[in-house]
């Protein structure tokens, strides 16, 4: 299974790494420790019990903060197949002209945070992940046998952005029986391997499926369902997701355009920065400087893609104004997921708090956003968003929902 530890003679740290990475129980024991001092004591005890004469200074050196960041993938042990249960993909990096998957040990840590990046940051702060690292050559990992114990996604959540998708994901993730993967960078990396304006290839859809399955591990023992929330721009890649997950239902969440635009004005999302998400992926030319008109075209392209693929079936349209009740009345039934009274109570309680700041009570901001609408925002919406919003509302209404909302 192991390829190398970097091609050099094994020192005491490397010997302990090889032992720990081959022992699932020892990984679980050391991987759950948050306190640095407690970790050092446990790791030294484990090393001595296995005849590894590791000194305290050697281990403390490994735990010194890396001035270049938390991860140093070049130090990772390389494996040809999926790591043991409990390791989740953290990203994709290049080494020796080859793409590699970087793995981080989560153990039984649930993905409770609003975004996977936050859950990853919490895992990376554990001493275990500063000492023990794994990486897999992407191609070899794809060709290896499937790792057991992973759930198949029951539903995919696409969205316009700033329209309740994080609330929906947080409500669903509050239930112990549900894994919710929210906007994970490794998924985005696979999507961007081939621009989504082109027809997806089988290799890319296979890799997307495999990457998603790696996140669907049953790590706590009581997970029975798995849902994936995507980045907003992934809506344009719906053909790729439909190919990777045939038959899996999906939902598209959206909101009154001016309110979304004001939210983007207050705090712009990644897709609004041309240097982060290429304009060409939305069929646009690079702007001299991003303006309200550019933001509206981005949002319009996402909405047009959702409406286009909605006509092909398996999709559900949900307006922000239907939340949070639509999670129970529309989204879970669409995904074929039964909701117990206990789960309903847990999700309803979660909805009382701000989805992106779970320690803060939720306060409706619709009125504040409507007041903040500027002339340029109103004009940009008239040019690029209002028409597709009306068509989304009409399609939702025809599907048997409530009457379309009226824009002022």
C-alpha positions in Angstrom: 0.0 0.0 0.0 2.7 2.5 0.9 4.8 4.0 -1.9 7.4 6.0 0.0 8.1 8.5 2.8 10.0 10.9 0.5 12.8 8.6 -0.6 15.1 9.1 2.3 16.2 6.9 5.3 13.5 6.7 7.9 14.1 8.6 11.1 12.2 8.1 14.4 9.4 10.4 13.3 9.0 8.6 10.0 9.0 5.2 11.7 6.2 6.4 14.0 4.4 7.7 11.0 4.5 4.3 9.2 3.3 2.6 12.4 0.4 5.0 13.0 -0.7 5.2 9.4 -1.0 1.4 9.4 -3.0 1.2 12.6 -6.6 2.5 12.4 -7.1 2.2 16.2 -4.0 4.2 16.9 -5.1 6.9 14.4 -8.4 7.2 16.2 -6.7 7.4 19.6 -4.3 10.2 18.6 -6.4 11.9 16.0 -9.1 13.0 18.3 -6.7 14.9 20.7 -7.0 18.7 20.5 -4.6 19.6 23.3 -0.9 19.8 22.2 0.6 18.7 25.5 -1.8 15.8 25.8 -1.0 14.7 22.2 2.7 14.8 22.9 2.4 12.6 25.9 0.1 10.1 24.1 2.3 10.0 21.0 5.5 9.4 23.0 3.8 6.6 24.9 2.7 5.0 21.7 6.1 5.3 20.2 7.9 3.8 23.2 5.4 0.9 23.3 6.3 0.1 19.7 10.1 0.3 20.3 10.5 3.7 18.5 12.9 5.8 20.6 11.3 9.1 19.7 12.5 12.1 21.9 10.2 14.9 23.0 12.3 17.6 21.2 11.9 15.6 17.9 8.1 15.5 18.3 7.9 19.2 19.4 9.9 20.2 16.3 7.2 18.5 14.1 4.5 20.6 15.9 6.1 23.9 15.3 3.9 26.1 13.0 5.0 26.0 9.4 5.8 29.6 8.2 4.6 28.6 4.8 1.2 27.3 6.0 -0.2 24.3 7.8 0.4 21.8 5.1 3.7 20.6 3.6 2.5 17.9 1.1 6.1 16.9 0.2 6.4 15.3 3.6 3.3 13.2 3.1 3.4 9.4 3.0 2.1 8.2 -0.4 -0.5 5.6 -0.8 -1.7 3.9 -4.0 -5.4 3.6 -2.9 -7.9 5.2 -0.6 -6.6 5.8 2.9 -8.3 4.1 5.9 -11.7 5.3 7.0 -11.6 8.7 8.7 -9.4 10.5 6.1 -11.1 13.0 3.8 -9.7 14.8 0.8 -8.4 18.3 1.6 -7.3 19.4 -1.9 -5.3 18.5 -5.0 -1.7 19.5 -5.5 1.1 18.9 -8.0 4.3 17.0 -7.3 6.8 15.5 -9.8 4.6 16.6 -12.6 1.8 14.5 -11.2 -1.6 15.4 -9.6 -2.0 14.2 -6.0 -4.8 14.1 -3.5 -4.0 15.6 -0.1 -5.8 13.8 2.8 -6.5 15.1 6.2 -7.6 12.9 9.2 -11.1 13.8 10.5 -11.8 10.6 12.3 -15.4 10.8 13.6 -15.5 14.7 13.4 -18.8 15.6 11.8 -19.1 18.3 9.1 -21.2 20.7 11.2 -19.7 24.0 10.1 -21.5 26.1 7.4 -18.7 25.3 4.9 -16.3 22.4 4.5 -13.3 24.8 4.6 -14.2 25.6 8.2 -14.4 21.9 9.1 -11.1 21.4 7.4 -9.5 24.3 9.3 -10.7 22.7 12.6 -9.2 19.4 11.7 -5.9 20.9 10.6 -5.5 22.6 14.0 -5.3 19.2 15.6 -1.7 18.1 16.4 -2.2 14.8 14.6 -2.6 16.5 11.2 0.6 18.5 11.8 2.6 15.3 12.2 0.8 12.7 10.0 0.0 13.3 6.4 -1.1 11.2 3.5 -1.2 11.8 -0.3 -2.4 9.7 -3.2 -1.5 10.0 -6.9 -4.7 11.1 -8.5 -4.6 8.7 -11.3 -3.6 5.7 -9.2 -6.3 6.5 -6.6 -9.0 6.7 -9.4 -8.0 3.3 -10.7 -7.9 1.6 -7.3 -10.7 -0.4 -5.9 -13.5 1.5 -4.2 -13.1 2.0 -0.5 -16.0 0.4 1.5 -18.4 2.2 3.8 -19.4 5.2 1.7 -22.9 6.4 1.1 -24.2 7.5 -2.3 -25.5 11.0 -2.5 -29.3 11.3 -2.1 -29.5 14.8 -3.4 -27.5 17.8 -4.8 -28.1 21.4 -3.8 -27.4 24.1 -6.4 -28.1 27.8 -5.8 -28.0 31.3 -7.1 -25.9 32.4 -4.1 -27.1 34.4 -1.0 -30.5 32.7 -1.2 -30.8 30.3 1.7 -28.6 27.4 0.6 -26.4 27.6 3.7 -29.5 27.7 5.9 -30.8 24.6 4.1 -27.5 22.8 4.4 -27.1 23.7 8.1 -30.6 22.5 8.9 -29.9 19.1 7.2 -26.5 18.7 8.7 -27.9 19.2 12.2 -29.3 15.7 12.1 -26.8 13.0 13.1 -28.1 10.7 10.4 -27.1 13.1 7.6 -23.8 13.9 6.1 -23.8 17.3 4.3 -20.8 18.3 2.3 -20.9 22.0 1.7 -18.9 23.7 -1.1 -15.7 21.5 -0.8 -12.7 22.8 -2.7 -11.7 19.2 -3.9 -15.1 18.9 -5.6 -14.5 22.3 -7.2 -11.0 21.3 -8.4 -12.5 18.3 -10.2 -15.2 20.4 -11.8 -12.6 22.9 -13.1 -10.5 20.2 -14.7 -12.6 20.7 -17.8 -14.5 24.0 -18.3 -18.2 23.3 -17.8 -19.1 25.0 -21.1 -17.8 21.9 -22.7 -19.3 18.4 -22.8 -18.1 16.4 -19.7 -15.9 13.4 -20.4 -16.3 10.1 -18.7 -13.0 10.3 -16.9 -14.0 13.6 -15.3 -17.4 12.3 -14.2 -15.8 9.2 -12.8 -13.3 11.2 -10.9 -16.1 13.5 -9.6 -18.1 10.5 -8.4 -15.0 9.0 -6.7 -14.2 12.3 -5.0 -17.7 12.7 -3.7 -17.8 9.1 -2.5 -14.6 9.8 -0.4 -16.6 12.4 1.5 -19.5 10.1 2.0 -17.8 7.8 4.4 -19.7 6.5 7.4 -17.3 7.7 10.1 -19.5 8.0 13.2 -21.6 4.9 12.7 -25.1 6.4 12.5 -25.0 8.2 9.2 -27.6 6.9 6.7 -27.9 9.7 4.1 -25.6 12.0 2.3 -26.3 15.3 0.6 -23.9 17.6 -1.3 -24.2 21.4 -1.5 -22.3 22.9 -4.4 -20.8 26.2 -5.2 -23.2 28.5 -7.0 -21.2 28.4 -10.3 -21.4 24.7 -10.3 -25.0 25.1 -11.6 -23.4 25.6 -15.0 -21.8 22.2 -14.6 -25.1 20.4 -14.1 -24.5 18.0 -17.1 -21.3 16.8 -15.4 -23.1 16.2 -12.1 -26.0 14.4 -13.9 -23.5 12.2 -15.6 -21.5 11.5 -12.4 -24.7 10.9 -10.3 -27.4 9.5 -12.7 -30.8 9.5 -11.2 -29.9 11.7 -8.2 -32.4 14.5 -7.7 -31.3 18.1 -7.4 -32.7 21.4 -6.1 -32.0 25.0 -7.2 -32.5 27.7 -4.6 -32.9 31.3 -5.7 -34.0 34.7 -4.4 -35.4 38.1 -5.6 -32.5 39.5 -7.7 -32.1 42.9 -6.1 -31.7 41.3 -2.6 -29.0 39.0 -3.9 -27.3 41.9 -5.6 -27.2 44.0 -2.5 -25.8 41.0 -0.6 -23.0 40.8 -3.2 -22.4 44.5 -2.9 -22.0 44.1 0.9 -19.7 41.1 0.6 -18.8 39.9 -2.8 -18.6 36.1 -3.4 -15.7 34.3 -5.0 -17.5 34.0 -8.4 -17.7 37.8 -8.6 -13.9 38.1 -8.8 -12.6 37.5 -12.3 -9.2 36.5 -11.0 -10.8 33.7 -8.9 -13.5 32.4 -11.3 -12.8 32.9 -14.9 -15.4 35.1 -16.7 -15.1 32.8 -19.7 -16.8 30.0 -17.7 -19.9 32.2 -17.7 -19.5 33.1 -21.4 -18.3 36.6 -20.5 -15.3 38.7 -21.4 -13.0 39.9 -18.6 -14.2 43.2 -17.4 -12.0 46.2 -17.0 -13.3 46.4 -13.4 -16.2 44.3 -12.0 -19.4 46.4 -11.7 -23.0 45.8 -10.9 -23.6 44.9 -14.5 -20.9 42.2 -14.4 -22.3 40.7 -11.1 -25.8 40.6 -12.6 -24.5 38.8 -15.7 -22.8 36.2 -13.5 -26.0 35.6 -11.5 -28.1 35.6 -14.7 -25.9 32.9 -16.3 -26.3 30.7 -13.1 -30.1 31.1 -13.2 -30.4 30.5 -16.9 -28.4 27.2 -16.5 -30.7 26.0 -13.7 -33.8 26.8 -15.7 -32.5 25.1 -18.8 -31.6 21.9 -17.0 -34.8 22.0 -14.9 -36.7 21.2 -18.1 -34.8 17.9 -18.4 -36.3 16.6 -15.1 -35.1 15.6 -11.6 -34.9 19.2 -10.5 -36.8 21.2 -7.9 -37.0 25.0 -7.8 -37.2 26.6 -4.4 -37.5 30.4 -3.7 -35.9 31.8 -0.6 -39.3 33.1 0.6 -40.4 29.4 1.0 -37.7 28.7 3.6 -37.3 27.2 6.1 -40.6 25.3 5.7 -39.7 24.1 2.2 -36.9 22.0 3.7 -39.6 19.8 5.2 -42.4 20.2 2.7 -40.4 20.1 -0.6 -36.7 19.4 -0.4 -36.6 16.3 1.8 -39.6 14.7 -0.1 -37.9 15.5 -3.4 -34.7 13.7 -2.2 -36.8 10.8 -1.0 -35.7 11.4 2.6 -38.1 10.6 5.5 -38.0 13.1 8.4 -38.7 12.0 11.9 -40.3 14.3 14.5 -37.0 14.4 16.3 -35.2 15.5 13.2 -37.8 18.1 12.4 -37.4 19.6 15.9 -33.6 19.7 15.5 -33.8 21.3 12.1 -36.4 23.8 13.2 -34.2 24.8 16.1 -31.2 25.2 13.8 -33.3 27.5 11.6 -33.6 30.0 14.5 -29.9 30.9 14.1 -27.9 32.7 11.4 -26.7 30.0 9.0 -23.2 31.5 8.6 -22.9 32.5 12.2 -24.6 29.7 14.1 -24.0 31.3 17.5 -26.1 34.3 16.5 -29.9 34.4 16.3 -31.3 34.8 12.8 -32.6 38.3 11.9 -34.4 38.8 8.6 -32.5 41.2 6.4 -34.9 41.5 3.4 -36.2 44.9 4.3 -32.7 46.3 4.9 -31.6 44.9 1.5 -34.5 46.4 -0.3 -33.8 49.8 1.2 -30.1 49.5 0.1 -30.9 48.9 -3.6 -29.0 51.5 -5.7 -29.8 52.8 -9.1 -27.0 50.8 -10.8 -28.2 47.6 -9.1 -31.8 48.2 -10.2 -30.7 48.8 -13.8 -28.4 45.8 -13.8 -31.3 43.6 -12.6 -33.6 44.9 -15.3 -31.0 44.1 -17.9 -29.8 40.7 -16.8 -31.9 39.1 -14.0 -35.5 40.1 -13.7 -36.6 38.2 -16.8 -35.0 34.9 -15.8 -36.3 35.3 -12.2 -39.9 35.6 -13.6 -39.4 32.5 -15.7 -38.0 30.6 -12.7 -41.1 31.7 -10.7 -43.5 30.7 -13.5 -41.8 27.3 -13.7 -42.0 26.8 -9.9 -45.7 27.8 -10.0 -46.5 25.4 -12.8 -44.9 22.6 -10.8 -47.6 23.1 -8.1 -46.0 25.5 -5.7 -47.3 28.8 -4.3 -48.0 31.7 -6.6 -45.0 33.5 -8.0 -43.8 36.4 -5.9 -44.2 39.9 -7.4 -41.2 42.1 -7.9 -41.5 45.8 -7.3 
